[in-house]
Amino acid sequence: MPVKNFVHTTESLQDLLQSVKKGKTQLPDFQRAWVWSDEQICSILASISLSYPVGVVMMLQTGNVMVRFQERLIEGVTLKDFIKPERLILDGQQRITSLFQALLLKQPAKTKDTRGKEIERWYYIDIEKALNPSFDRESAVISLPKDKIIRNFRKEVVADYSTPEKEYQNSLFPVAQIFNYSDWMTNYNEFWDYDRDKIKLFNQFNQKVIKPFEQYQVPVISLRQETPREAVCQVFEKVNTGGVSLTVFELLTATFAVDKFQLREDWETRKQRLQQLPVLSGIASTDFLQAVTLLATRDRRNKQIFGGYEIHKAPAISCTRKDILKLTLTEYKDWADKVTEGFEKAAKLLHTQKIFTAIDLPYQPQLTVLAAIFAVLEENSDLMRAKLVRWYWCGVFGEIYSGAIESQMAKDLPQVLQWIQADDDSEPDTITDANFSPNRLLGLKTRRSAAYKGLSALLLRDKGCDFLTGYEIDTLMSFGDAIDIHHIFPRKWCEENGIEAKLFDSIINKAPLSSRTNKIIGSKAPSIYLSKLQEKAKITEQRMDDILQSHAINPGTLRSDNFQYFFSLRQEALLNRIETAMGKTILRSESMELA
């Protein structure tokens, strides 16, 4: 029979919160500070008072040799001596923390208002409202500031509940007394001189509101000690419906913390360093861990092969979530510095290809592989860079990284390294498999496409200049000029002249230009706006022709306003540039759709 990794039980709310107070139930280090708002706390208190379900809590039994986490106490819990927890909360942190602080802490709960501002609140239940069916139960749950005095926007006192006597007078029951209400009840009855109606009112409140808290059963899923690490991560993601998502990074953070290594602090330092380079501004912790894992699994594979294992039995190079979770602290330390440098070297190479920012990046995973490759390579020759550039553009225009990303990354790392280090003709599959269809240009209309971004970068790399200033586009970008991709034959002109949108909206009819240039172009025919640009820039017709040719545009087709001929020549010119970048011939045998 298959091993059952979890048990499903129920536990009284009071027992659960007491185990939190005693430190028997704690949090793993990946669980961050709780974030529930004041409104959410009022809502959950109302739900429990009505015996409504508030969701399942998931725990992990401690003592798992495969899943070792640094633990910490829930916010508000203080213990004189360290205690090893019996279980850790994986899902339900916000609910349990909120209930603990409201019901057992004996201090105002720390929460946030609707604007996200941190506040402290006491929680009360209006006895009369709670028993009146005309009122919604949530309206009976009252949130009071730390001093228990409500003020208006002019700081004038509107209501004062700062003493027990004022609580009794206004029939406001403090939820912090829910599990120990007898003293408050006695004082309440004494305050009202044992008025029979008041005694009857509180007895009803006890039955209708307090008892549901005392009898409330929380559904609990407990993951057994034998549950493997990757299962903990996967189950958490399936069950968790709120709060901070558990990623492999969070899980490794808690795992490494057992050995007194602060992964989150280490990554923050590296991220600040890497994100100084604009093309790396979008790099995430998972990207970094994938690069490290690719190299660590490559090491494991090489060691076993060199140790006599048959190649087909050696562990595979991989960067899946499961393999990231198997990463050891030693492996991380062995590769983290080299991977950091690898990302910086990758950014430098991409800069030569006119890929400057994270928005310009066609595929983040290909950058991750490039960083891992640079982490291994020690040489920095022209031949090496040329090979990497060719591999990169084949990946972009072949759109190799559009699917099965992790397996592609695992394949590219050893194949590219073999191609470079062995100095042979064994091209990586990314190069041999890459193919670009001529008609694909028609489908490139927005920046969402990797090939669109790639072709835009190629135009910059090949010294594309602004129509008005004559400066190279990347120079203008470096000095903060607003650059965007604009129509060469304006949209309005095309519509008025019966040109199909699928043609004039494709990248064949677009070029990177400054906003100033685009304003002059407006909706004018090319023959008209070229004259205006020449006049404003005070340049010759030949200089304007040179600028147009830098964008693979035939000047004569614009001066004659011949969209069909322009489209045909530019489609071919762009395909030639893609061929050069990929180092491969693009087959023209298929029907190329022209205007």
Phi, psi and omega in degrees: 000144179294148180286130177271118187273358182211161173233148181243118182223183171235156182215140181295144181302320182296315179297321180297315181290327176293324178293329174293314181298324181276355179085005179287334176245121182229187179248146168285159188296338181286343178283119183274179184303143183292152191229016184290144181273167178302318180296320179294322179294316177301320183294317182289326176296319178295319181297316181293324179296338178258006181063029177280150177290142179237019175101163181273144173256134180248130181241156173240121177295136180280169181096006179282117182290338181272342181230094181253119182240147166284128183257162174209157182285153174293146181307125179105341180277131176231133179232143178290319183239150178295140176226135178281123183290156175272338181202160180237143180276121175265319180222132182117010182303313183297316181297311184293317180297316180300314181292321178298312183292324181284324189259330187237343191290331184065020175222159178298139180285143177269124184213197181224149176273187185294339179266002180087005179284136180289132180221168175239136186220143167261151182239136182228161172237125178286112187300313184291319178295321182296331182265354181267114182297347179284344182255140171292142185299324180298328180290343179274346178273119187250133177253124182243147178293175186304321180271001177064027178239128180265129180236155176273185184293343177267011179070016178276142182289124178260320179208144184232118179235032191281354179233156177305322182298323179288331173296312181298316184299324183261008179053046176254116182263125180285125182295340177294349179257007185306312185270005178207063191270352189298316180296317180296320180297317180299314181292325177297313180295321179294320180301322181267016176054040176055040176299129186297322180294322180289320178297316179298320180298315183290324178299321176294319178298321179299314182288320187275334188237309184291314181303318177303325176293314182296326185262359187294130179250126181263126175292131183231127170258124180248117175281130184290167179299332185278356184296125180292159187300315182295331178290323177301314180295314183292316180297319179302313183294328179287322186272324186294126180241003180200169179082198184277126181293141179273115177255171177298328178297314179298320181293317177294326178303312180292325181292313181291334181296334178300327179265021175063032176247125183266091183298320183297318179292320179298315181293320180301321178296315180293320181298317179299321178292313184290320186284001170291337176267120187305324182291342180258009184294339180264005183293135181247166180301324180295321177300315181296315180295326178296318178297315179297318182292322175305317183285323179293317179290329174295318177299314180300316181297313181297320180296320181288323178294314179292338179277001175109357178292147173290143186304318184289347179261349181289150180298147184279152169287132187201162174217030177290167178303319181300319181285326176298321181292341178272356182298130178268160179297322179298316179296319179299313181295326180296327189247345188301314181294319181292323178291321177302313178295325179298318177295322179293319177294321178297319179298321180294318178296317180295328178298322178294338178263012176065032172254103193259325186235168179297330179293328181283347188286120179296311182222117175299316181301327179291326173297320179298317177295318180300320178296319178296322178297313179295332179294336180266318185289135177257330179284165179214053186275164176298320180297317179299313181295322179297319178294318180295321179296317180295314177301319182297312183290330174295322177295322182288305186281338172279354181050042184294329185266024178274351179199161181049050190297312185295320178292326178293319178298316181294330179282318185293320184305302182292325183291318179292319178298318178298317181298321182277312187286325181279345180053046178239188185263014182281082183294145177297155179301330179301325179281312183293327182274343185295135179212139179234120179279132179307320181288352177298332180301328180293333182271355181270101185237336183224168181292349182294338181275134178296318180295326176299311178299319181297315181292324176299320178293322179299319179297324176289318182299325182269030170068039176296131185247155178288138183300325186271306187276333184083353177288149173296142186302318182295332175294315178299320180297322181296334181256018171084010177292144180283112181245135176213170179271122184235160178290140175278306166272112186306148181305311184298318179300318180297316180297319181291337182253017171073024177277135181292144181298324181297339178269308185286342177269355180282165183295342178298332180254027181227155179206151176286124183219159177283158180296327178296318179296317183295328178294321179291322179297313179051233179246019185285158172293148180306320181299329180280312185290334177294320178296317180296319179295317179299317181294315182291321182275350181056052179236161180280166176298324179295320178296320178296321178298320179297320180295316180297319181294335177293343177255016182061038179248132174280116185301321184299326181291329177283320182292336177261003181055037182263090184297316184301313182291319176304311184300315182296313182292321183287324176303314180294320180295319179293320177298323178297320180293321178294318178301315180298316181295319182279341184068030183219150177278133176266122183292132179255012185295330179286160181290119179268119185282122181237165178288000000 
